[in-house]
Amino acid sequence: MSDVVITVRGESNARIRAEEAAVRVRVATDGPSRGPVVEQAQERAAVVQDGLVAHLRSGEVSEWSSARVSVWSDRPWNNEGTQLPLVHHAAVELSATFTDAGALSWWLGDVAESDDVQVTAVEWRLSPTTRARVEREVAADAVRVAVERATAYADALGLASVAAVEIADAGLLAAQPESPTPVNARLMAASAGGPSFSLQPPEIVVTSVVEGRFRAE
């Protein structure tokens, strides 16, 4: 039998408990006078910042920042179509990365006591070091799966040896891929949802999909 080209796909994934939580909060105030509104927002944001600094010093927060401050005014309308007096608004957005779920739970409980503070996002993720290591391991395992499949096909055809010709991320070997190429070793939260005070870190699914062409003889 002449040489045969075998094209296969290999896929692998790993489930790793999340190590970090990226949190975003928004401190917002409003009222009839611009000065007091801005001052109130600054005071409440300072309290939130003090809490983050304390957690940073204890090692439960790896970094935090105050990203944006916004001040604006508008004249709302009532149900009768009458424009009401000017209302002033002020908002401060902060973000932090927590490395301890228990500390995050306590901190969210504290900030949630204020009507001026809204938790806008909690994103669970792996640390950069763990993510890089797991991505390498999963990608290598996906290639091993592809080799095993190609070998199984070759054995079924009575061919003795298999040699790799091409290995690529899924979609790159197709002549005209119909959809965007999947990102190798992409990260997805195993469980989705909004902020929760149970704060059990979810598992992160790290997935790698590769395609390979092998020559068997």
Secondary structure, DSSP 8 states (H G I E B T S, - for coil): ---EEEEEEEEEEEEEE--EEEEEEEEEEEES-HHHHHHHHHHHHHHHHHHHHHHHHTTSEEEEEEEEEEEEEE--B-TTS-B---EEEEEEEEEEEES-HHHHHHHHHHHTTSTTEEEEEEEEE--HHHHHHHHHHHHHHHHHHHHHHHHHHHHHTT---EEEEEEEETTSSSSS-SS----TTEEEESS--S--SS----EEEEEEEEEEEEEE-
